[in-house]
Amino acid sequence: MDLRQFLMCLSLCTAFALSKPTEKKDRVHHEPQLSDKVHDDAQSFDYDHDAFLGAEEAKTFDQLTPEESKERLGMIVDKIDADKDGFVTEGELKSWIKHAQKKYIYDNVENQWQEFDMNQDGLISWDEYRNVTYGTYLDDPDPDDGFNYKQMMVRDERRFKMADKDGDLIATKEEFTAFLHPEEYDYMKDIVVQETMEDIDKNGDGFIDLEEYIGDMYSHDGNADEPEWVKTEREQFVEFRDKNRDGKMDKEETKDWILPSDYDHAEAEARHLVYESDQNKDGKLTKEEIVDNFWFHMELFALLRLLGQTCQDVHRRHEAVKTIPSHSSCLRGTGGAALLPTALITHLCLQADALCRV
């Protein structure tokens, strides 16, 4: 089995195979978290750094010199400033954060791009995609693996045309990304709903009834007793999925189910970063405001880590005489205080309080 056939079979098995009796298939698409760190600026700015840079890129900044990190950050800001007016708006920052958090998607597209761009013109036509994906299979009217490749090709062509905004049947990299990952694009959501309904709607009436809904998630496989989560899903269908109480889900109800309007983490983080970094309170950020604020956070928590180590040393020394070190004694015990303005000493001591009293 060649690589293309393996990947296609893997994709099909994931999409169409029935769940094991005790497993639940989840078709609901949720926005990914921006970071696995706790979002608490009183403890750490790691969440903000992950959100702004992407988790993997944020790690590399720890290995850079101050000059290198400032230079790289400045280059990133230039990319965020989409209209090149010298300012970063909340909208531009939101778009960048979404882009950074979906790097794995863009990497996936990059990994496939060369295989489909046969003539190396920087674009992928429908003919190129069809020939690479289905060329050898379409010659066989009765494939041994049982898949209906012609039907699959029709479905792919419909999605390709939806992703192709200008209708020339030639995809740019962004359009090809929308084709491969339609759930990530607002203008592709209708096709996601349509394909989902086609998968689940076994009687072909254009709706999803209760048994079709459950059947997509769970296979009885000869078991008379349903798991508790299946009973819960039946209740969910009746109480929440089927909003008009007609016993089935239509297109809009299906969309509300699989593409819920989740809390927009990227929008909230963009608003937060603008608020924290906007020194002149004009509602937008300059490169200097972003770089200075980001660098301040890095310096601050490098110092706090140093404070934590030093405070524990000071605390151990004070234990010998049964006294608890003050914030100022902790701070005087480090050479790091010189990194920040004197006006921040009190703030730093308060931040270090928990560290000094561990």
N, C-alpha and C positions, 0 to 999 in steps of 0.2 A: 504493500500500500504506500503510495507516495505521500509527500507532506500535504499537498492540497486535498487529497482524498481524506487523509486522516483528520485535518482541521474541519473539513466539511462534515464528516461523520460526527466528530465531537460536538460541533455546533448543533447539528440536528438532534443528536441524542439529548443534549441539554435542553433544547427547546420543546421537543415533542415526547420524550420518554415519560412514562407514568411514574409518579412518586412511589416510594416504598410505603407500605401501609401506615407506618408510624411517622413518616416524614411529611413536612408541609412545604409545598411549592409556593414561593412568594413572588408574585408578579408586580408588586408595588415598587415603584422607583422612588427612592429617597435621595435628597441632596446629601453628598458626603460631608462629614464633619471637617472643619478646616484644620483641626489639629487634635491629637490625642492628649495634649496637655490641658491642664486646668486653666480656665480663663480668669485669672485673678491677678490684676496688675500689682496688688500689694505684696504678692509673693514672687512673681516672675512675669517677664514679658515674652516668655517662650511661645505662648499661644499666638501673640501678635506677629512674632517673627516667622513662625510656621505659616500663618495665614498670608502674610505679605510675600514671602519668598517661596513657599512650598517647603514641606518638611525636609526633603533631601537637600535642597539648595541651602536651607538654613544651617544645616550641619557643616557645610563647607566654609561658611563664614567664620566658624570657630577656629579654622586652620589658617586664616589669612592675617597678614600684618594689618595694622590700622590703615596704612596708606592704600593697600590693596583692597580692603573691604570698602573703604570710602569710594574708591574709583569704580569698583564693580557696582556698588549701590547707585552711584550716579548714572551709570549706563542703564541700569534697570529703570530708573525714574524716567529717562529719555524714552524708553519703550512704553511706559505707562501713559505718558503724555501723547495721546493718540492724535490730537489736532495740532500738536507742536506749537502751542501758544505760550509755552513756558510755565504753565500751571497744570497741576493735577487736580481734577475735580473728583467729587465723591463718586460720580458715575464711572469715570475712567478707572478709579481705584477698585470699584466693585468688579468691573470687567476684568481687570488684571488678576484680582484674587481668584475669581472663578477660573481664569486661564491657568493660574499657578496650581490650583487644586486639582485640575483635570489633566495634569501633565502626563499621567499614565495613558490617557486616551490619545493624546497627540503622539506619544511615543509609539503606541500601537499602530497608528496610521503611518508613521514614518517607517516602521518595520515592514509594512506591507507595500509601501508606495512603489518601490523599485520593481517589484514583481508584476505590478499591473500597468505601470507606465512603460509600455513596450517600446514606444518610439522615442523615449527620453525627452519629451517636449515640455515636461513640467506640468502636464495635465493628464487626466485619465478619462478616456471616452467610454461610452457604454459598450462599444464594440470591443475595446481592449479588455474591459472587465469581464464581459460575457465569454470571450474567447479563452481567457486564462482560466476562468472558473468552471465553465461548462463545456468548452470545446470538445474534449475527448468523450464526455458523457453523452452528449446529444447525438453522437453517431450510433449509439447503441439503443435501439428502441425498447429493449427489455433488459435493463441492468440487473445484475445478480443481487445487489444490495437492497433492492426493493424500493428505493427512493424514486419519486417522480420528479426528475430533474427539469423537465419542461415546465411543470407547474411551479417549481421553485424559481426558475428563471423569469417567468411572468411576474411573480411576486417581487423579485429583486428589481426588475425593470421598472415596475410601478414606483418602488421606493427611490430608485435612482433618479427618476424623472421628478419626483417630489423634492429631492435634495438639490437638484439642478435648477437654481433660481432663474437663470436666463433662458432655459429651455433649449439649449443647443446640444444637449446630450453629451456634453464634455464637462467633467467635474474639475474644479479647482481643488486645492488641498482642503480648504474649509468645507466645500460642498461634499467632498469625499468623506470627510470626517462626519458630516451630518448623515450621510448615507450609512456608514458603518455604526454610528452611535446616535440614532435618531432621538432617543429619549433625552439627550442633552440639548436639544434645540427646540425652541418654542414652535417654529414653523413646521416642525416634523411631528408634532404630538398627535395630529389627526391620524397619521399613518401608523403610529405606534398603537393607537386605540383600535384602528381597523384590523391590523394584523392580530392583535390580541383577541378580538372578537371572533375572527375567522378561526383561530386556533381552538377556542372554547365552544363556539356555537356548533354543536354536533348535528342539530336537526336543520340547520341552514335557514332559520326563520329571521335572522338578523338581530336576535336578542340573546341574552344569556339568562337562562332560568336557573332556579336553585340547584337542581341536580347537575346541570352542566358546570355551574360554579364550583360545587363540591367535587365533582368528578375530575376537574382540572387539578385540584390540589391533592386529592386522596384517592387511592385505589383500594377498594374493599378486599380484593385478592382472596376472596373466600371467607373473610372474617365477618362474623355477624355483628360484633360489638365495635362501635366506632370509638376512636380515642376522644378524650374530652375536648381537645382543641377543635375537632371536627364539629362537635355539637355547638361549640362557641361560634364557629364560622357560620353555621346555619342561622344562629340568632343574629349575627352581624349582618347577614344578607337581608333578613326580614326587617330588622330594625333600622339599619343604616344604609346599606348598599341600594336597596330597592326603594328609592325615595318617594316615588308616586304610588307605591303599594299595589302595583299591577302584577306582581309575581315574577318579574323579569327585569333585567338591566338593559337599558338602551345605551346609545353611544355616549351621551353626556354622563350618565350614571357610571358607566364603565371608566370614563376618563377621570371622574372624581375618585374612583377606587384606585386605579393604577398610577395616576399622576396627581397625587394630592398636593394641595397648596401648602407646602411645608414652610416653616419659619426660614427666612432667607438669611443664612449665616453670613454670606458674603456681603450683603447689603448692610447688615448690622455691624460687621467688622470694619467696613469702609467708613461708615459714619463715626465709629469709635476712633479710628486712626486719624481722621480729619480733625475731630474734636481735640485729640491729644497733641497733635503736631502743629495745628494752625495758630502760630504765635501772634499774628496780627488780626485774627478773627475775621478774615474776609471771606471765609467759606471755601477756600481753595488753598492748595499747597504749592509752594515753590520747591525747587530741588533742594535748596539749602535747608528749608524747614524739615523736609523728610530725612535728609542725610544727618542733620544735627540731632534730630529726635531719636533716630534709630541708633546712632552712635552713642548718644547719651545713655540709652537703655543698656547697650552692651557694656559700657564702662561702669554703670551703676551696679549691675549684677555681677560683673567680674569682681568689683570691690566687695559686694555683699557676700560673695562666696569666700573671699579672703577674710572678711570680718567673721564669718561663721567659723572658719578654722582657727583664727586668732582668739576669738571669744572663748572657744572651748579650752584653748590652752590657758588663757587668763583665768577662766572659771576653775580649772583644776588647781592652779596655783592658789587661788583664794580659798579653795575647799580646806586647805591645810589649817587656815585660821577661822573657818566657818563663817566667811563673809561672802556676799554675792556681789560680783563686779558690777559697777554702774555702766550705763551706755557709754559715757565719756571715757571711762578707763578702757573699755573694749576698743573704742575708736583710736585712742592714743597708743594702743598696742600695735597699730598697723602703720605702715608707711603709705598705705593706699589712699588715705584721706586727701593727700595733695593732688590727687587726680581730679577732684571736683571742687567747685567754688565753696568758700567758707559758709555761705548762706544755706548750703544743703546739709551741713553737718547735723543739725538737729533732726532734719527729716531722715537722714541715714541712720541716726541712732535709734529713732523710733522703728524704722524698718528692721533694724538688727536686734530689736528687743527679744524676739522669740529665739533668735540664734544664740544670744548671750545667756539666755536662761534655760537652755536645754539641759 
